[in-house]
């Protein structure tokens, strides 16, 4: 289990829809687009986030890591663009 330090957050990529409700097939993302991530662990200085929440980040700004076979990123909480309500 990864335990981030300071104001860092460990995220794994959240499952994304493959089709729209009308049946349109969605293809890949642009490199710099914001994509959803699920918060797996938070550092002691992180305020306003909880484990299990879904957030949007620019995935390429994080440090890629593998934990127990699962790919994720460690990212500063300053890099989080929004929280899914």
N, C-alpha and C positions, 0 to 999 in steps of 0.2 A: 504494500500500500504506500503510495506516495503522499507525504505530508509536506505541502508547500510552506515556505518560510515567508515572513514579512507580509506584503500585500499581494502575494501571488495566488493564483487559482489553477487547479488541475482540471482540465476539461477533456471529455471524449466527445466525438462527433455525434450529435443527435441524429436519429433516423429522419430522413427527409422523404417527402412525398415523391413518388415516381410518376404519378399522373395527376391531372387536375380533376375536379369533380365532374367536369364535362367529358373526361376521357382523353384529353390532350396529354401526350407523353412528354415529360420534361427531360431534357438532356442535361449534361454536366454544367458546372458552375464556372464563372469567370474566375481567373486566378486571384483577383483582389476583392471579390465580392464577399459580403458578410454572410456567414453560414451559421446555423445553430449548433451550439455545443451544450452538453449536459454537465453541470458542475458536479465533480466527483469528490473534491476536497478543497478546502480553503485555508489560507494562512491565517495566523493569529491577528494580523492587522487589517483584515478585510471586514468592511462594514456594509451591510445592506444586501448581502448575498447569503444563500443557504444551499447546502448540499441538496442535489436533486433538481434545482431550478434549471430552466433552459435559458440560455443567453445567446446573443449574437456577437460575434467577433470576426475580425479579419484573420482567418485561420493561419495564414502564412506569417503573421507577426509573432506567433508563439514559438516556444522551444519544443520541438517534437520529442516525445518520450514514449517508451513502451513499458507498461506496468501489467504484470500477470498476463502477458500476451495481448493486451488491448492497447491499441495506438491512441495517443492523446497528445495534448500540448499543455505546457505550463506557461501561463500568461499573467501579466500584471493586471490587477483589477482596473487600472486606468485605461486599458485597451478594450474593455467590455463596452460595446456600443448600446446595448439595450437588454432588458430582461423581459421574457415572455410572460405575460400576466395570465 
